[in-house]
Amino acid sequence: MEKQISGWLERYFHRLLAVGTISFSLLLLSSGCATTKKEAGKQAAYEEIPFSEILASPEIYRGKVVRLGGVIITTENREKETVLEILEKPLGRRGRPKAGDVSGGRFRVVFEEFLDKAIYRPDRPLTIVGEIVGVETAPIGETTYDYPLLLGKEVRLWEKRGYRDWPPVHIGVGISGGTGGTGGGVSIGTSF
Protein backbone atom coordinates (compact mmCIF):
# COMPACT_ATOMS: atom_id res chain seq x y z
CA MET A 1 0.00 0.00 0.00
CA GLU A 2 2.83 2.37 0.90
CA LYS A 3 4.47 1.77 -2.52
CA GLN A 4 1.17 2.58 -4.28
CA ILE A 5 0.85 5.89 -2.43
CA SER A 6 4.51 6.68 -3.11
CA GLY A 7 4.07 5.90 -6.83
CA TRP A 8 0.90 7.95 -7.01
CA LEU A 9 2.61 10.94 -5.31
CA GLU A 10 5.57 10.69 -7.67
CA ARG A 11 3.32 10.68 -10.77
CA TYR A 12 1.30 13.58 -9.31
CA PHE A 13 4.50 15.56 -8.66
CA HIS A 14 5.75 14.97 -12.25
CA ARG A 15 2.43 16.11 -13.73
CA LEU A 16 2.39 19.16 -11.49
CA LEU A 17 5.97 19.99 -12.52
CA ALA A 18 5.08 19.62 -16.23
CA VAL A 19 2.01 21.88 -15.92
CA GLY A 20 4.06 24.47 -14.00
CA THR A 21 6.84 24.42 -16.61
CA ILE A 22 4.41 24.87 -19.49
CA SER A 23 2.57 27.67 -17.65
CA PHE A 24 5.83 29.49 -16.90
CA SER A 25 6.97 29.12 -20.53
CA LEU A 26 3.68 30.54 -21.81
CA LEU A 27 4.02 33.45 -19.39
CA LEU A 28 7.48 34.21 -20.79
CA LEU A 29 6.19 34.00 -24.35
CA SER A 30 3.38 36.43 -23.63
CA SER A 31 5.65 38.99 -21.97
CA GLY A 32 7.48 39.83 -25.20
CA CYS A 33 10.60 41.98 -25.51
CA ALA A 34 10.99 45.36 -23.88
CA THR A 35 10.18 48.35 -26.04
CA THR A 36 10.48 52.05 -25.63
CA LYS A 37 7.13 53.83 -25.48
CA LYS A 38 4.59 51.51 -27.09
CA GLU A 39 5.72 48.84 -29.52
CA ALA A 40 5.52 50.59 -32.88
CA GLY A 41 2.45 49.48 -34.76
CA LYS A 42 0.85 47.47 -31.94
CA GLN A 43 -1.35 50.25 -30.53
CA ALA A 44 -1.80 53.04 -33.08
CA ALA A 45 -3.59 52.49 -36.37
CA TYR A 46 -1.51 53.42 -39.39
CA GLU A 47 -1.69 53.35 -43.17
CA GLU A 48 0.68 51.39 -45.41
CA ILE A 49 2.06 54.10 -47.70
CA PRO A 50 5.34 53.35 -49.54
CA PHE A 51 8.18 55.59 -48.39
CA SER A 52 8.99 56.49 -52.02
CA GLU A 53 5.54 58.10 -52.35
CA ILE A 54 5.90 59.97 -49.04
CA LEU A 55 9.34 61.25 -50.08
CA ALA A 56 8.06 62.38 -53.48
CA SER A 57 5.01 64.26 -52.13
CA PRO A 58 4.92 64.57 -48.32
CA GLU A 59 2.39 67.42 -48.43
CA ILE A 60 -0.19 65.16 -50.12
CA TYR A 61 0.00 62.78 -47.15
CA ARG A 62 -0.17 65.45 -44.42
CA GLY A 63 -2.20 64.13 -41.49
CA LYS A 64 -1.76 60.46 -42.44
CA VAL A 65 -0.33 58.13 -39.78
CA VAL A 66 2.30 55.75 -41.18
CA ARG A 67 4.79 53.15 -39.95
CA LEU A 68 8.38 53.56 -41.12
CA GLY A 69 11.73 52.18 -40.06
CA GLY A 70 15.42 52.63 -40.50
CA VAL A 71 18.56 53.51 -38.58
CA ILE A 72 19.23 56.66 -36.58
CA ILE A 73 21.59 59.17 -38.19
CA THR A 74 21.37 61.93 -35.55
CA THR A 75 19.50 62.75 -32.37
CA GLU A 76 18.93 66.42 -31.54
CA ASN A 77 17.55 67.40 -28.14
CA ARG A 78 15.68 70.69 -28.13
CA GLU A 79 13.99 72.46 -25.21
CA LYS A 80 10.75 70.43 -25.21
CA GLU A 81 11.28 67.88 -27.95
CA THR A 82 13.72 65.51 -29.61
CA VAL A 83 14.28 65.28 -33.36
CA LEU A 84 15.57 62.05 -34.87
CA GLU A 85 17.01 61.97 -38.37
CA ILE A 86 16.47 58.50 -39.82
CA LEU A 87 17.92 56.70 -42.84
CA GLU A 88 14.87 54.78 -44.10
CA LYS A 89 15.12 51.00 -44.51
CA PRO A 90 12.43 48.62 -45.76
CA LEU A 91 10.66 46.75 -42.98
CA GLY A 92 10.69 42.99 -42.58
CA ARG A 93 7.74 40.76 -41.75
CA ARG A 94 7.86 41.64 -38.03
CA GLY A 95 8.32 45.37 -38.63
CA ARG A 96 12.08 45.35 -38.09
CA PRO A 97 14.23 47.39 -40.52
CA LYS A 98 16.07 45.09 -42.92
CA ALA A 99 19.87 44.98 -42.98
CA GLY A 100 21.79 46.10 -46.02
CA ASP A 101 22.43 49.20 -48.07
CA VAL A 102 18.92 49.57 -49.52
CA SER A 103 17.30 52.85 -48.49
CA GLY A 104 14.64 55.13 -49.92
CA GLY A 105 16.16 58.25 -48.37
CA ARG A 106 15.91 60.16 -45.11
CA PHE A 107 13.14 61.45 -42.90
CA ARG A 108 12.84 63.25 -39.57
CA VAL A 109 10.64 62.46 -36.59
CA VAL A 110 9.80 64.89 -33.78
CA PHE A 111 8.94 63.44 -30.36
CA GLU A 112 7.44 65.88 -27.87
CA GLU A 113 9.64 64.59 -25.06
CA PHE A 114 13.28 64.11 -24.13
CA LEU A 115 14.91 61.03 -25.69
CA ASP A 116 18.42 60.32 -24.41
CA LYS A 117 21.16 60.42 -27.06
CA ALA A 118 22.95 57.56 -25.32
CA ILE A 119 19.97 55.30 -26.08
CA TYR A 120 18.86 56.86 -29.37
CA ARG A 121 22.38 56.71 -30.76
CA PRO A 122 23.55 56.68 -34.40
CA ASP A 123 23.18 53.46 -36.37
CA ARG A 124 20.54 52.06 -33.98
CA PRO A 125 17.65 50.38 -35.86
CA LEU A 126 14.12 51.48 -34.99
CA THR A 127 10.53 51.35 -36.18
CA ILE A 128 8.21 54.32 -35.64
CA VAL A 129 4.56 55.15 -36.11
CA GLY A 130 3.99 58.83 -36.73
CA GLU A 131 1.79 61.44 -38.34
CA ILE A 132 3.11 63.16 -41.44
CA VAL A 133 3.14 66.88 -40.64
CA GLY A 134 5.01 68.33 -43.62
CA VAL A 135 8.49 68.89 -44.99
CA GLU A 136 11.64 70.26 -43.39
CA THR A 137 14.43 71.49 -45.66
CA ALA A 138 17.93 71.31 -44.21
CA PRO A 139 21.49 71.06 -45.49
CA ILE A 140 23.37 67.81 -46.04
CA GLY A 141 26.94 68.77 -46.77
CA GLU A 142 26.87 71.38 -49.52
CA THR A 143 23.35 70.61 -50.73
CA THR A 144 19.87 70.86 -49.25
CA TYR A 145 17.44 68.01 -48.64
CA ASP A 146 13.67 67.94 -48.23
CA TYR A 147 12.94 65.66 -45.26
CA PRO A 148 9.45 64.29 -44.78
CA LEU A 149 8.63 65.39 -41.21
CA LEU A 150 6.64 63.19 -38.84
CA LEU A 151 5.25 63.72 -35.37
CA GLY A 152 6.20 60.53 -33.51
CA LYS A 153 3.47 58.56 -31.76
CA GLU A 154 5.22 55.23 -31.06
CA VAL A 155 8.77 53.95 -31.38
CA ARG A 156 10.42 50.57 -31.06
CA LEU A 157 14.17 50.35 -30.74
CA TRP A 158 15.85 47.19 -31.97
CA GLU A 159 19.16 45.77 -30.84
CA LYS A 160 21.79 46.02 -33.53
CA ARG A 161 22.91 42.41 -33.10
CA GLY A 162 21.83 40.15 -35.94
CA TYR A 163 18.96 40.98 -38.20
CA ARG A 164 16.55 38.06 -37.78
CA ASP A 165 13.06 38.28 -39.07
CA TRP A 166 11.56 35.22 -37.43
CA PRO A 167 10.00 34.71 -34.01
CA PRO A 168 12.58 33.84 -31.33
CA VAL A 169 10.69 30.75 -30.11
CA HIS A 170 12.30 27.35 -29.75
CA ILE A 171 10.37 24.11 -29.24
CA GLY A 172 11.98 20.90 -28.03
CA VAL A 173 10.96 17.47 -26.75
CA GLY A 174 12.36 15.94 -23.59
CA ILE A 175 12.10 12.52 -21.99
CA SER A 176 12.39 11.84 -18.30
CA GLY A 177 12.60 8.66 -16.29
CA GLY A 178 12.10 7.69 -12.72
CA THR A 179 11.14 4.97 -10.31
CA GLY A 180 7.60 4.71 -11.61
CA GLY A 181 8.53 4.27 -15.30
CA THR A 182 9.22 6.74 -18.05
CA GLY A 183 7.42 9.87 -19.06
CA GLY A 184 7.56 12.43 -21.82
CA GLY A 185 7.14 16.12 -22.00
CA VAL A 186 7.36 19.17 -24.19
CA SER A 187 9.35 22.25 -23.35
CA ILE A 188 8.83 25.66 -24.83
CA GLY A 189 11.39 28.41 -24.53
CA THR A 190 12.00 31.83 -25.89
CA SER A 191 14.98 34.09 -26.41
CA PHE A 192 15.20 37.85 -26.59
Protein Blocks (a to p, Z undefined) as FASTA:
>chain_A
ZZmmmmmmmmmmmmmmmmmmmmmmmmmmmnopadehjaehjlpccddddfklmmmmmmlm
goiacddddddfbdcddfkbccdddddddddfkopacedjbdfbdcddddfbdddfklmg
ghiacddddddfbdcdddehjbccdddddddfbdcdddfbhcafbdcbdddddddddfkb
ccddddddddZZ
